[in-house]
Amino acid sequence: MTVFVRSAPSASHGTRRALVVAIALIAATCGALPVAQAQPKAEARQDFNGDGYEDLAVGVPYATVGGKKAAGYFAVVLGSAKGLDLATRKVYSQASPGVPGSPEADDRFGDHVIPVDLDGDGYTDLVAPATGEHWTSGGVAQVHSQTVLWGSATGLSGGTLLQPGRLLAGSSLPGDFDGDGHTDLAMPGGVRFGPFTRDGVPARTQEVPVYDHDDSVLDMAAGDVDGDGITDLLSLTMPADWEPGDQSSSHHLNYLHGTRDGLTPLTALRNARGAKIEGGSDIELGDVNGDGRDDIVFGRPYPANGNEEPNDPSQYGSRVGVVLGTAQGPKSGDPRMLHQDTPGVPGAGEPGDLFGASVEVGDVDGDGYADIVAGNPLEDFSGAQDAGTVAVIPGGAAGPTGAGSKVFSQNTAGVPGTAERRDRFGEAVTLLDTDADHRADLVVGAPGENADAGSVWAFRSTAAGVTTTGSRSFGAKAFGMNPDSARLGADFPH
């Protein structure tokens, strides 16, 4: 996702691996395709109270609420001139005033929350799925509910339960896919065009699948790849029968061009040999070379099948790929691959790493080039297995080369805490301009911290990029909630 402040659409995630991908797979088992993902950055794209500071929302679907295991909640921390202000923290669950329903075991309320201004009033709303909820509508049994909380000058409030037929897919993605100025929602089967009523009714719909026949959607990203002012869509797909342990060679990238009529049918991205470009677990868009077009950034933390990049020096497969945007759409040919053996990127590729398990794109230093954040949650160091790290790779006129990259962990000077076994720091990352200084601030999740209670780290950014000065961390206890197996920080909305 993007050079950070811009008008929409921009010019601008064996056994150890299963820990990371399980989050995405859970939603698929509940009838929704996994992972709500990226959107083109608009100014204050995630601003629930309209004050110009971006706010953090984090779903905690496995948390115990009211004694009910995995009832789930989501939490919001508002931005301010000093960044995220923990004094504003607020928890929303099915026990909250105005929110329909009540906490029940395995409801998983807050599973892949979707921030989006549905009604076009300038305040970001939030769709909170409960992917395990069992309920009845019109006498018909339902599984999976979704509740909309509406943004306002005082933040999120109220709660509208979307009725069957109006539910959003778990991977719903905001953007302006017909260029009319209204926020639309892309889903695996097509687009619902805004504005939406407060009952969730769209202005119109379009059927246009973002995947091929037997595939499932692992991730999607939206942005203006060709610079025409209309949001385009990228999808990362995988075979429906894919399981943790399979290689990522069957994960493919697809492009759907945005036009005044909506999205065109998908086209698979291909390399210089005509083979489909192999994806991985996460995909984002952002202008990494400052040419006014969004570029495609994807994390491939698992080995590929060897058919894509000849003589690739990364013997262990964990890497981040970049496909530049052009006036004709995604640039043809081989993607640029970055990994821990790329000159300038600290560290070295090792068996079991998951470099690129999470990726995010934003301008952390305000130089006009989007930078890449890559999580490596299974990185081992200082005797701590799966402690995890996060790399920040600068963008530039030539795109990201690896030069000037920095790596952060809980052992980095100024970062709260200490790297420990199975913390999985970097399993989820996001970038938000929480202090409205036109630089993207970094938020990192470590869901394994404190025996799977989980924690979140917030970093500020300066003209020199991400800084550890003033960085903070907080866990479920900061929200007054039961921390047992909450896995806070396993997922952030994009």
C-alpha positions in Angstrom: 0.0 0.0 0.0 1.3 3.3 -1.2 3.0 6.5 -0.8 1.4 7.5 2.4 -0.7 10.7 2.0 -2.4 11.0 -1.3 -5.8 11.3 -2.9 -7.6 8.1 -3.7 -6.9 6.3 -5.8 -3.2 6.7 -5.4 -0.5 7.8 -7.7 1.3 7.3 -5.1 0.4 -12.9 5.2 6.0 -28.1 8.3 4.2 -27.0 11.4 6.1 -23.8 12.1 4.8 -22.3 8.8 1.3 -23.3 9.6 1.3 -20.9 12.6 1.4 -18.0 10.1 -0.9 -19.2 7.4 -3.5 -20.7 9.8 -5.1 -17.2 10.3 -5.9 -16.9 6.6 -7.2 -20.5 6.4 -9.6 -20.2 9.3 -11.9 -17.8 7.5 -12.1 -20.1 4.5 -13.4 -22.9 6.7 -16.3 -20.6 7.7 -17.6 -19.9 4.3 -15.7 -16.7 3.8 -12.5 -16.3 1.7 -9.5 -15.3 3.8 -7.9 -12.1 4.7 -9.3 -8.6 4.3 -6.6 -6.8 2.6 -5.1 -3.6 1.2 -6.8 -0.5 -0.1 -5.4 2.6 -1.9 -4.4 5.2 0.6 -6.6 8.2 0.8 -5.8 11.0 3.3 -6.6 9.6 6.7 -7.8 6.3 5.2 -8.5 4.8 8.6 -9.9 7.7 10.6 -12.9 6.7 12.7 -13.5 10.2 14.2 -12.5 12.4 11.3 -9.8 14.4 13.1 -7.1 13.8 10.4 -5.1 11.3 12.4 -5.2 7.7 11.3 -6.4 5.3 14.0 -5.4 1.7 14.8 -8.0 -1.1 14.7 -6.9 -4.6 15.7 -9.1 -7.7 15.7 -8.7 -10.2 18.5 -11.0 -13.0 17.5 -9.6 -15.7 19.8 -9.9 -13.7 23.0 -12.1 -14.8 25.9 -15.0 -12.4 26.5 -17.3 -12.8 29.4 -15.8 -16.2 30.1 -16.6 -17.4 26.6 -13.4 -18.7 24.8 -12.8 -17.3 21.3 -15.9 -15.0 21.6 -13.6 -12.3 20.3 -13.4 -8.5 20.2 -11.7 -5.7 18.3 -9.9 -2.7 19.8 -9.4 0.8 18.6 -6.6 3.2 19.6 -7.0 6.7 18.2 -4.2 8.7 16.6 -3.0 12.1 17.8 -0.3 14.7 17.3 1.9 12.4 19.4 0.9 9.2 17.6 -1.3 6.5 19.0 -2.9 7.7 22.2 -3.5 4.7 24.5 -5.7 6.9 26.7 -8.3 6.7 23.9 -8.2 2.9 23.7 -11.6 1.2 23.4 -12.8 -2.3 23.1 -15.8 -3.4 21.1 -17.4 -6.8 21.5 -20.9 -8.3 21.3 -21.3 -7.3 24.9 -20.8 -3.6 23.9 -23.8 -1.2 24.0 -25.4 -1.0 20.5 -23.6 -4.1 19.1 -26.1 -6.8 18.2 -25.8 -10.3 19.7 -24.0 -11.5 22.8 -20.6 -13.2 23.3 -20.6 -16.9 22.7 -17.8 -19.5 22.5 -16.1 -19.6 19.1 -18.0 -16.7 17.6 -14.7 -15.1 16.7 -16.1 -11.6 16.6 -13.5 -9.2 15.1 -12.0 -11.8 12.7 -10.5 -9.8 9.8 -12.2 -6.4 10.5 -12.7 -4.2 7.4 -12.3 -0.4 7.8 -14.3 1.4 5.1 -16.4 4.5 4.7 -19.5 2.7 3.6 -22.0 5.6 3.7 -19.7 8.2 2.3 -20.0 10.7 5.2 -16.2 11.1 5.5 -15.8 9.0 8.6 -14.3 5.5 8.4 -16.8 2.8 9.4 -15.8 -0.7 10.5 -17.2 -4.0 9.5 -16.7 -6.6 12.2 -17.2 -10.2 11.1 -18.0 -13.0 13.6 -16.9 -15.9 11.5 -18.1 -18.6 13.9 -21.4 -17.0 14.8 -24.5 -19.2 14.5 -27.7 -17.2 14.2 -31.1 -17.2 12.6 -32.6 -14.8 10.0 -36.2 -15.2 8.9 -36.2 -18.7 10.4 -33.2 -19.8 8.4 -30.1 -20.9 10.2 -27.0 -18.8 9.4 -23.2 -19.2 10.0 -21.0 -16.1 10.0 -22.4 -12.7 10.9 -21.2 -9.2 10.1 -21.8 -6.0 12.1 -21.1 -2.5 10.9 -20.1 0.1 13.5 -20.4 3.6 12.1 -17.7 6.3 12.3 -18.6 9.8 13.6 -17.0 12.8 15.3 -16.9 10.8 18.5 -15.6 7.6 16.9 -17.3 4.3 16.2 -20.8 3.7 17.6 -24.0 1.8 17.0 -24.1 -1.5 15.3 -26.0 -2.7 12.2 -26.2 -6.4 11.6 -26.0 -7.1 7.9 -28.6 -9.4 6.6 -28.0 -12.5 4.5 -27.3 -11.5 0.9 -25.6 -8.3 2.0 -22.7 -9.9 3.8 -19.2 -8.9 2.6 -16.6 -11.6 1.8 -13.8 -11.9 4.4 -11.4 -10.5 1.8 -13.5 -7.5 0.9 -11.4 -4.6 -0.3 -12.2 -0.9 -0.6 -11.3 1.2 -3.7 -12.9 3.3 -6.4 -13.1 0.7 -9.1 -15.2 2.9 -11.5 -13.6 6.3 -10.8 -16.9 8.0 -9.7 -15.5 9.2 -6.4 -17.5 6.7 -4.2 -15.9 3.9 -2.2 -16.6 0.5 -3.7 -15.9 -2.9 -2.3 -14.2 -5.7 -4.3 -14.9 -9.3 -3.3 -13.8 -12.6 -4.8 -17.0 -12.7 -6.9 -17.1 -9.1 -8.1 -17.7 -5.5 -6.9 -20.3 -3.8 -4.9 -20.3 -0.1 -5.9 -20.9 2.7 -3.4 -22.3 4.6 -1.8 -24.0 2.0 0.5 -27.1 2.5 2.6 -26.9 1.9 6.3 -28.5 -1.5 5.7 -25.5 -2.4 3.5 -27.3 -2.0 0.1 -24.8 -1.0 -2.7 -25.7 1.4 -5.5 -25.0 -1.4 -8.0 -23.0 -4.6 -8.4 -20.7 -6.2 -10.9 -20.0 -9.9 -11.3 -16.3 -10.4 -12.1 -14.4 -13.2 -10.5 -10.9 -12.4 -9.2 -9.8 -16.1 -9.4 -9.7 -19.0 -11.8 -12.2 -21.9 -11.5 -10.8 -24.2 -8.8 -8.7 -21.5 -7.0 -9.3 -19.6 -3.8 -8.4 -16.0 -3.0 -5.6 -15.7 -0.5 -5.2 -12.0 -0.7 -6.1 -8.9 -2.7 -4.7 -5.4 -3.0 -6.0 -2.2 -4.7 -4.3 0.8 -6.2 -3.8 2.7 -9.4 -1.2 0.6 -11.2 -1.4 2.5 -14.5 -1.9 6.0 -13.2 -5.3 6.6 -14.9 -7.0 7.7 -11.7 -9.2 4.6 -11.3 -8.4 1.9 -8.8 -7.1 -1.4 -10.2 -7.2 -4.8 -8.3 -4.6 -7.4 -7.8 -5.5 -10.9 -6.5 -3.2 -13.6 -5.0 -4.8 -17.0 -5.6 -4.1 -20.6 -4.7 -5.7 -24.0 -5.3 -8.6 -24.6 -3.1 -7.0 -27.8 -1.9 -3.7 -26.1 -0.9 -2.5 -27.0 2.6 0.3 -25.8 4.9 3.4 -27.6 3.8 2.8 -27.2 0.1 5.2 -24.9 -1.8 4.0 -21.6 -3.0 4.6 -22.4 -6.7 0.8 -22.6 -7.3 0.1 -19.2 -5.8 -0.4 -16.8 -8.6 -0.8 -13.0 -9.1 -3.7 -11.7 -11.2 -4.5 -8.2 -12.4 -8.0 -6.6 -13.0 -7.9 -3.2 -14.6 -10.3 -0.5 -13.2 -12.4 1.4 -15.8 -15.4 3.7 -15.8 -17.5 0.5 -16.1 -15.8 -1.3 -13.3 -13.2 -4.1 -13.4 -12.1 -6.0 -16.5 -11.7 -9.8 -16.4 -8.5 -11.0 -14.7 -5.2 -11.4 -16.4 -2.4 -13.6 -14.8 0.9 -11.8 -14.4 3.7 -13.6 -16.3 7.4 -13.6 -16.2 10.0 -13.3 -19.0 9.5 -17.0 -19.9 5.7 -16.7 -20.1 5.1 -18.6 -16.9 2.7 -17.3 -14.3 4.5 -15.2 -11.6 4.6 -17.2 -8.4 3.1 -15.4 -5.4 3.2 -16.2 -1.7 1.2 -15.1 1.3 0.7 -11.3 1.1 0.4 -8.6 -1.5 0.4 -4.8 -1.3 0.5 -1.8 -3.6 2.5 1.4 -3.4 4.6 3.8 -5.5 8.1 2.5 -4.7 9.8 4.5 -7.5 7.9 7.8 -7.4 6.6 7.7 -10.9 3.0 8.3 -9.9 1.9 4.7 -10.4 1.4 2.1 -7.8 3.8 -0.9 -7.9 3.0 -4.4 -6.8 4.8 -5.8 -3.8 4.3 -9.4 -2.7 5.8 -11.6 0.0 6.8 -15.1 -0.9 8.1 -16.6 2.4 8.0 -20.2 1.1 10.2 -21.9 -1.6 9.1 -21.5 -5.2 9.3 -24.3 -7.8 12.5 -22.9 -9.3 10.9 -22.0 -12.7 10.7 -18.3 -12.2 14.1 -16.6 -11.5 17.0 -18.5 -13.0 20.2 -18.5 -10.8 18.3 -17.0 -7.8 20.9 -16.6 -5.0 18.2 -17.0 -2.4 18.5 -20.7 -1.7 15.9 -20.8 1.0 13.1 -19.1 -0.9 12.0 -16.4 1.5 11.8 -13.2 -0.4 9.8 -10.1 -1.4 9.0 -9.5 -5.1 8.3 -6.2 -6.8 6.5 -5.6 -10.1 6.5 -2.0 -11.3 3.4 -0.2 -12.5 3.4 1.3 -16.0 0.9 3.2 -18.2 0.0 -0.2 -19.6 -0.5 -1.8 -16.3 2.0 -4.2 -14.5 5.4 -4.3 -16.1 6.1 -7.5 -18.0 9.0 -9.7 -17.3 10.6 -11.0 -14.1 9.8 -9.3 -10.8 12.6 -7.8 -8.8 13.3 -10.1 -5.9 14.6 -8.9 -2.5 15.8 -11.2 0.3 18.1 -11.4 3.2 21.0 -12.2 0.9 20.4 -9.0 -1.2 23.2 -6.5 -0.6 22.1 -3.9 1.9 19.5 -6.1 3.6 20.7 -7.1 7.0 20.8 -10.8 7.9 21.1 -14.0 5.8 18.6 -16.4 4.4 18.3 -19.5 6.6 16.1 -22.6 6.6 12.8 -22.0 8.3 12.8 -18.2 7.8 9.6 -16.6 6.7 10.9 -13.3 5.3 7.9 -11.6 3.5 5.3 -13.5 5.5 3.8 -10.1 6.0 4.4 -7.0 3.8 3.3 -3.4 3.9 4.1 -0.4 1.7 4.2 3.2 2.7 6.4 6.3 2.8 8.0 6.1 6.2 10.5 9.0 5.7 8.4 11.4 3.7 10.7 11.5 0.6 8.0 10.7 -1.9 9.0 7.1 -2.4 7.0 4.3 -0.8 9.1 2.0 1.4 8.6 -1.8 2.0 8.1 -3.4 5.4 8.7 -7.1 5.4 8.0 -9.3 8.5 10.0 -12.4 9.2 8.2 -13.9 12.2 10.2 -17.1 12.3 13.7 -15.5 12.4 15.9 -17.1 15.0 18.6 -15.1 16.8 20.3 -14.7 20.1 19.3 -18.3 20.9 15.6 -17.5 20.6 13.7 -19.6 18.0 11.0 -17.9 16.0 11.6 -14.6 17.8 10.9 -12.6 14.7 12.2 -9.5 13.0 10.9 -6.7 10.7 12.9 -5.2 7.8 12.3 -1.8 6.3 13.5 -1.5 2.7 13.7 2.0 1.2 12.1 2.9 -2.1 13.8 5.3 -4.5 13.9 6.5 -8.1 15.2 3.2 -9.2 12.8 1.3 -6.9 13.9 -0.7 -3.9 17.4 -2.2 -4.2 18.0 -3.2 -0.6 20.5 -0.4 0.0 19.8 1.4 3.3 17.6 -1.3 4.7 17.1 -1.6 8.5 15.9 -4.5 10.6 14.1 -4.2 13.9 13.4 -6.7 16.7 12.6 -6.7 20.4 16.4 -6.7 20.9 16.9 -3.5 18.9 18.0 -0.6 21.2 15.0 1.5 22.2 12.4 -1.2 21.5 10.4 -2.4 24.5 10.7 -6.0 25.6 13.1 -8.8 24.9 13.1 -11.3 22.0 11.9 -14.6 23.2 11.2 -18.0 21.8 8.1 -18.1 19.6 7.2 -14.4 20.0 6.7 -14.2 16.2 7.4 -10.5 16.1 6.5 -9.4 12.6 3.7 -11.9 11.9 1.5 -8.9 11.1 2.6 -5.3 10.1 0.7 -2.2 9.1 1.5 1.4 8.4 -0.6 4.3 9.5 0.0 8.1 9.7 -1.1 8.2 13.3 0.4 11.7 13.9 -0.6 13.3 10.5 3.0 14.3 9.7 2.8 12.8 6.2 5.1 9.9 7.2 3.8 6.3 7.7 4.2 5.0 11.3 4.9 1.4 11.8 2.8 -1.0 13.9 4.0 -4.6 14.4 2.2 -7.6 15.9 3.8 -10.5 17.9 0.9 -12.9 18.6 3.2 -15.4 20.4 4.4 -12.9 23.0 3.7 -14.0 26.6 2.5 -17.5 25.8 0.2 -16.5 22.9 -1.3 -13.6 24.7 0.2 -11.4 22.0 1.3 -7.8 21.9 1.5 -4.8 19.5 4.4 -2.4 19.0 4.0 1.1 17.8 6.9 3.1 16.2 7.0 6.7 15.0 8.7 7.8 11.8 11.0 10.8 11.1 12.8 12.1 8.0 15.3 9.4 8.7 12.6 6.7 8.6 11.3 4.4 11.4 12.7 5.3 14.8 12.7 3.3 18.0 12.7 6.6 20.1 9.4 6.7 21.9 8.3 3.3 20.7 5.7 1.5 22.8 4.1 -1.9 23.2 0.8 -3.0 24.7 -1.0 -6.2 25.2 -4.5 -7.4 25.9 -4.2 -6.3 29.6 -3.9 -2.7 28.3 -7.5 -3.1 27.0 -8.7 -4.6 30.3 -9.3 -7.9 28.6 -8.4 -11.5 29.4 -5.0 -12.1 27.7 -5.1 -15.9 27.7 -4.4 -17.2 24.2 -5.8 -13.9 22.8 -3.0 -13.8 20.0 -3.2 -10.0 19.9 -1.2 -8.8 16.9 -1.9 -11.7 14.6 -3.7 -9.6 12.0 -4.2 -6.0 11.1 -6.7 -4.6 8.6 -5.1 -3.0 5.5 
